[in-house]
Amino acid sequence: MRRALALVLLCAALAQASSFSRQSHRRSSGQTSRRRLFTSPLITTPGGIDLELSSVFDPHGGYTLPTTLKYTPARWQTEISAGVDSVASIFDDNGNRATHFSDHVNFAATTEFRVTENFSWAVAPTLAIFLRGDEGLRLGGALLARYDHGNNTFSGAASWSGATVNSPTNPAGIFDLTSGYARKFGRLTPYANVQLERASGVATQYSIFEGVEWQLNPRFSFDFGGQHYALNTPQPDHHFSIGLTYSLK
């Protein structure tokens, strides 16, 4: 437990400096969830520590660097994770670039239940703490499931979170429903999924994510992907991501 506490405190310290991306706490945590559904196990191997580093770029030159630490104590089936956007940089309305550290920290405790050799599901209470900009917390939970058959993976997830202090940039409630498919070809695993999101006061939005993971060795893997948010709106949001997952133990 001392290792888990140290990881949580480290992520909290990284987040103390601040950011400005009002949706970053949702999107950075969503990236980790998508890895669980396709390329990573639902939880880190008991006794293991995983570090996820990502770079997410938009067409206008902005970028974020989401970072997540995940740890499952030995003989546990519950993984403790904490994540921040270690750096976020965008251009404001005047064309000036602003670069900050994270304005939030995300926590989750993911417990896996293996039903059969091929099918498992997990439940994860979640917490997002705002450090600047929006106030209060977001409390919620996620339900994840995946079925592996040969080289094929079918997966789905549902999540909900609520704000203790809602605002125009922090909806009172957010519900996500996700489904997708992946297939392994040697060290490469291409994947795609579709997400439905409904936030309080906002019409339902549809998003699509696709990418490919390259498993370099048992400890290193790289992920290259595209993220296409709110495709049914007049102003969809497109991003390109590069990720690295490293097993520290």
PLY file of the C-alpha trace (Angstrom):
ply
format ascii 1.0
element vertex 249
property float x
property float y
property float z
element edge 248
property int vertex1
property int vertex2
end_header
0.00 0.00 0.00
2.93 2.38 0.53
3.74 2.06 -3.18
0.15 2.86 -4.13
0.10 5.90 -1.85
3.41 7.11 -3.28
2.04 6.89 -6.83
-1.08 8.83 -5.93
0.92 11.55 -4.16
3.27 11.84 -7.13
0.42 12.41 -9.58
-1.18 14.92 -7.24
2.09 16.82 -7.03
2.42 16.92 -10.81
-1.08 18.35 -11.05
-0.55 21.17 -8.57
0.75 23.57 -11.19
-2.46 23.91 -13.34
-3.98 23.87 -16.87
-6.87 25.33 -18.79
-8.39 22.58 -20.94
-11.91 22.30 -19.59
-12.54 18.84 -21.09
-9.09 17.38 -20.46
-10.11 15.45 -17.33
-12.69 13.57 -19.40
-10.54 12.95 -22.45
-7.32 11.93 -20.72
-9.15 9.42 -18.51
-11.07 8.17 -21.56
-7.81 7.34 -23.31
-6.76 5.05 -20.46
-10.19 3.38 -20.51
-9.91 2.66 -24.23
-6.53 0.98 -23.69
-8.14 -1.30 -21.09
-10.77 -2.34 -23.63
-8.35 -3.34 -26.38
-4.59 -3.28 -25.90
-4.04 -3.41 -22.13
-5.58 -5.84 -19.62
-8.53 -4.57 -17.61
-6.15 -4.15 -14.67
-2.38 -4.18 -14.28
-0.90 -7.56 -13.36
-1.05 -7.96 -9.54
2.22 -6.69 -8.08
2.93 -4.67 -11.23
3.21 -0.95 -11.96
2.42 0.53 -15.38
3.23 4.03 -16.61
1.25 5.45 -19.54
2.63 8.49 -21.38
0.75 10.09 -24.26
0.92 13.08 -26.58
-2.35 14.32 -28.09
-2.26 16.91 -30.88
-5.02 18.94 -32.54
-4.93 20.48 -36.06
-4.53 24.00 -34.65
-1.18 23.28 -32.98
-2.42 22.61 -29.47
-1.37 19.54 -27.51
-1.70 17.79 -24.16
0.56 15.22 -22.49
-1.65 12.88 -20.43
0.20 10.74 -17.87
-1.26 7.87 -15.85
0.28 5.62 -13.18
-1.40 2.29 -12.43
-0.60 -0.11 -9.60
-2.21 -3.38 -8.49
-0.94 -4.68 -5.12
0.18 -8.32 -5.05
-2.71 -10.80 -4.67
-5.25 -8.01 -5.26
-7.78 -7.78 -8.07
-8.15 -4.01 -7.64
-5.92 -1.57 -9.49
-5.30 1.95 -8.17
-4.59 4.60 -10.79
-3.99 8.35 -10.91
-3.64 10.54 -13.97
-2.98 14.14 -14.99
-2.29 16.16 -18.13
1.34 16.86 -17.24
1.44 19.62 -19.88
-1.36 21.29 -21.88
-0.76 23.90 -24.57
-3.26 25.66 -26.87
-3.71 28.94 -28.70
-6.19 31.43 -27.21
-8.66 33.58 -29.19
-5.93 36.15 -29.86
-3.55 33.60 -31.34
-1.27 33.51 -28.30
-0.01 30.15 -27.07
-0.64 29.34 -23.42
1.11 26.38 -21.77
0.27 25.11 -18.30
0.41 22.06 -16.10
-2.73 20.12 -15.27
-5.80 21.71 -13.70
-7.08 18.37 -12.43
-6.13 14.91 -11.22
-8.12 11.75 -12.01
-8.31 8.76 -9.66
-9.84 5.31 -10.20
-9.99 1.98 -8.37
-10.67 -0.74 -10.94
-11.71 -4.22 -9.74
-11.67 -7.08 -12.25
-13.98 -10.11 -12.19
-13.02 -12.98 -14.49
-16.10 -15.00 -15.49
-14.43 -17.41 -17.93
-11.02 -17.74 -19.53
-12.19 -15.45 -22.36
-14.63 -13.09 -20.66
-13.98 -10.61 -17.86
-15.56 -7.44 -16.58
-14.58 -4.68 -14.18
-16.13 -1.92 -12.11
-14.30 1.32 -11.34
-15.35 4.12 -8.97
-13.84 7.36 -10.31
-12.91 10.75 -8.88
-11.71 13.94 -10.60
-10.39 16.79 -8.46
-10.19 20.28 -9.97
-7.20 22.36 -8.98
-8.05 25.53 -10.91
-10.74 26.87 -13.24
-13.74 24.71 -12.35
-14.46 24.03 -8.69
-15.32 20.96 -6.65
-15.16 17.32 -7.72
-16.56 14.90 -10.25
-17.72 11.61 -8.72
-18.76 8.63 -10.77
-18.04 5.12 -11.92
-17.45 2.92 -14.94
-18.43 -0.61 -15.96
-16.12 -2.33 -18.48
-16.29 -5.72 -20.18
-14.21 -7.53 -22.80
-14.43 -10.86 -24.58
-11.28 -12.32 -26.15
-11.67 -15.05 -28.75
-8.51 -16.09 -30.54
-6.98 -12.90 -31.94
-10.27 -10.99 -31.68
-11.40 -8.72 -28.85
-14.96 -7.42 -28.41
-15.48 -4.84 -25.70
-17.91 -2.36 -24.19
-18.08 0.18 -21.41
-20.55 2.49 -19.69
-19.67 5.35 -17.36
-21.37 8.18 -15.50
-20.03 11.07 -13.47
-21.62 13.99 -11.65
-20.26 17.39 -10.65
-20.44 18.67 -7.09
-20.28 22.21 -8.55
-21.54 22.38 -12.13
-20.76 25.14 -14.62
-20.98 25.71 -18.40
-17.64 23.89 -18.76
-18.38 21.22 -16.11
-21.82 19.62 -16.76
-23.92 18.38 -13.86
-23.94 14.86 -15.31
-22.13 13.01 -18.10
-23.03 9.55 -19.43
-20.84 7.62 -21.89
-21.56 4.37 -23.72
-18.74 2.74 -25.72
-18.35 -0.38 -27.86
-15.58 -1.58 -30.12
-13.49 -4.28 -31.75
-9.78 -5.13 -32.05
-7.79 -7.84 -33.81
-4.22 -8.92 -33.10
-1.76 -9.51 -35.94
1.51 -10.61 -34.39
2.83 -7.59 -32.48
0.28 -5.22 -34.04
-3.27 -4.73 -32.74
-5.51 -2.39 -34.77
-8.70 -1.30 -33.01
-11.74 0.94 -33.43
-14.61 1.98 -31.19
-17.67 4.20 -31.16
-18.77 6.33 -28.22
-22.11 7.93 -27.40
-21.96 10.78 -24.87
-24.80 12.66 -23.24
-24.02 15.61 -20.95
-26.56 17.68 -19.05
-27.87 20.49 -21.21
-26.10 19.22 -24.34
-27.47 17.10 -27.18
-26.16 13.55 -27.55
-22.79 13.43 -29.31
-21.11 10.60 -31.22
-17.37 10.04 -31.40
-15.11 7.54 -33.17
-11.63 6.40 -32.16
-9.24 4.21 -34.11
-5.63 3.23 -33.84
-3.00 0.52 -33.71
-0.79 -0.74 -30.88
2.73 -2.05 -31.46
3.98 -4.42 -28.74
7.73 -3.92 -28.84
8.43 -6.39 -26.01
6.65 -7.58 -22.83
7.43 -4.28 -21.06
7.12 -1.67 -23.85
4.24 -0.91 -26.20
3.44 2.05 -28.46
0.02 3.30 -29.53
-0.85 5.49 -32.53
-4.43 6.67 -32.91
-7.01 9.14 -34.15
-9.73 10.72 -32.00
-12.83 12.26 -33.59
-15.17 13.91 -31.08
-18.74 15.17 -31.58
-19.00 14.10 -35.22
-22.73 14.90 -35.34
-22.19 18.56 -34.44
-21.27 21.54 -36.67
-17.78 21.69 -35.12
-16.32 18.21 -34.64
-13.00 17.95 -32.83
-10.15 15.87 -34.29
-6.93 14.77 -32.58
-3.94 12.53 -33.25
-2.33 10.66 -30.38
0.94 8.85 -29.71
1.22 6.75 -26.55
3.76 4.68 -24.66
3.00 2.09 -21.98
5.93 0.90 -19.86
5.71 -1.82 -17.22
7.94 -0.71 -14.37
7.65 -4.10 -12.69
0 1
1 2
2 3
3 4
4 5
5 6
6 7
7 8
8 9
9 10
10 11
11 12
12 13
13 14
14 15
15 16
16 17
17 18
18 19
19 20
20 21
21 22
22 23
23 24
24 25
25 26
26 27
27 28
28 29
29 30
30 31
31 32
32 33
33 34
34 35
35 36
36 37
37 38
38 39
39 40
40 41
41 42
42 43
43 44
44 45
45 46
46 47
47 48
48 49
49 50
50 51
51 52
52 53
53 54
54 55
55 56
56 57
57 58
58 59
59 60
60 61
61 62
62 63
63 64
64 65
65 66
66 67
67 68
68 69
69 70
70 71
71 72
72 73
73 74
74 75
75 76
76 77
77 78
78 79
79 80
80 81
81 82
82 83
83 84
84 85
85 86
86 87
87 88
88 89
89 90
90 91
91 92
92 93
93 94
94 95
95 96
96 97
97 98
98 99
99 100
100 101
101 102
102 103
103 104
104 105
105 106
106 107
107 108
108 109
109 110
110 111
111 112
112 113
113 114
114 115
115 116
116 117
117 118
118 119
119 120
120 121
121 122
122 123
123 124
124 125
125 126
126 127
127 128
128 129
129 130
130 131
131 132
132 133
133 134
134 135
135 136
136 137
137 138
138 139
139 140
140 141
141 142
142 143
143 144
144 145
145 146
146 147
147 148
148 149
149 150
150 151
151 152
152 153
153 154
154 155
155 156
156 157
157 158
158 159
159 160
160 161
161 162
162 163
163 164
164 165
165 166
166 167
167 168
168 169
169 170
170 171
171 172
172 173
173 174
174 175
175 176
176 177
177 178
178 179
179 180
180 181
181 182
182 183
183 184
184 185
185 186
186 187
187 188
188 189
189 190
190 191
191 192
192 193
193 194
194 195
195 196
196 197
197 198
198 199
199 200
200 201
201 202
202 203
203 204
204 205
205 206
206 207
207 208
208 209
209 210
210 211
211 212
212 213
213 214
214 215
215 216
216 217
217 218
218 219
219 220
220 221
221 222
222 223
223 224
224 225
225 226
226 227
227 228
228 229
229 230
230 231
231 232
232 233
233 234
234 235
235 236
236 237
237 238
238 239
239 240
240 241
241 242
242 243
243 244
244 245
245 246
246 247
247 248
